[in-house]
Amino acid sequence: MNYWETIQNERQWSWSLVALVFILAALLIRQVIFQNLFFRIKRIPREFSTFIRMEYQKRAVFGWISFGISVGLVTWLWVNPKFLLSYFPELSWQLTILAFFFVSLFSHSQAYANALLKLIEEKLSSEKEV
């Protein structure tokens, strides 16, 4: 029995598998891109790394929403391709999914940058008061 054919033919249940593979691949790509940043944040004092994580979480909502949209589009394209392909060709949908994924990556990097800038800003303002 060929598993790939089963997954392709029974799309009503296999969407979850496709979505899971997409999510794992996307998170792996995100980890590879931000690995150095994550490592460096862990090396700084705990007080500062906690501040950076909290600020990042406040600012990363748009990145997670765009990531969710890309996962949703992958799932929808998998489950109901005829409906979506009646509007645009498959390549257009694939490029749209990639665009949302890259917007997600850029949003996350901007959230980390803003969190780091906020930390620097607060650190400099506290030093001026002393």
N, C-alpha and C positions, 0 to 999 in steps of 0.2 A: 504494500500500500504506500502510495506516494503522499507524504504529508503536505507538500507544497500544493499539489492539486486539490487536496481536501480543503486546505485553507482558502484557496482561491474560489472554489466552487461553493463553499458554505459560508458566505459572507455575513450571514445574520448573527453568527456567534464569533467568527474569527476577527471581527473588528476590534475586539478587546486585545487580542494578541498583536495586531498591527499597531494599535495605539501604544501598547506597552513597549514594543520594539522601538517605535519612534521616540517615546519619552526617554527610554534608556540611552539611545544613541545621542539624543539632544543633550541630555545631562552629562554624558561622557565628553561630548565636544565642549560643553561649558566648563567642565572640570579641567580639561586640557588647556583651554584658553586662560582660565583664571587661576590655575594651579600655583603659579609663582606668587600671585597676590594673596591667595589664601594662606600660603606658607608664611609669608612675611607678616601678615596680620596676626598669626598665631605666635610669632616670635616677640612681638612688642608686649609691654606690660598689660596685664589682664584688664585693668581699668580702661585703658584706651581701646583694646580690642573689643570689649563689651560695648563701649560707646559706638564704635564703628559699625558693629553688627546691628545695633538698635537703630541707628540712623539709616543704614542700608535697608533694613526691613521697612521703614517708613517710606522710603523713596523708590522701592523696587516694584510697587504694585503694577505700574504700567507694563513693566517687563514681563511679569507673570501673566498679566492679561493677554498680551500679545503671544506669549508662549501657549497659553490655553487656546487661543484662536487658531494657532497653527496645528495643534493637536486635534481640535475639533474639525478643521478642514480636512486633515488627513483621514480622520474617521469617517466623515461624511462622504468624502470622495471614494472611500473603500466600500462603504455600505450601499450607496446609491449613486454609482458613477453615471448612469444614463441621465439622471436628472441634472446633475451639474454639467456634464459634457454637452448637454443640449444648449447651454448658454455660452460656454467658452471651451476651446480645445484643452486637452489634458496638460499640455505644456504650460498654458496660462495658469492653470490651477497649481501646478508644481512650482512655478515661479512665485505665485502668490504665497504659497506655504513657506517657501524659502525666504521671501521678503519679511513675512511676519516673524520667522525664526531669527533673522538677522536684526530686525528691530528689537526683538527681545534681548539679544546679546548686547546690542548697543545701549539699551535702556539699563541693563544690569551694570555695565561698565560705567555708565554715567552715574548710577546710584552709588556705586562704590567711590567714584571720584568725588561726588558731592559729600559723601559721608566723611571722607578723608579731609576735604577742605573745611568742613564744619569743625572737625577735631582741631585742625591747625588754627582756625579762626578763634575757637574758644581757648586754646592753649596760649595764643598770643595775647588775647585780651586779658587773661588771668595773669600773665607775666607783667603786663603794663600796670596792673593795679598794685602789684607788689612793690 
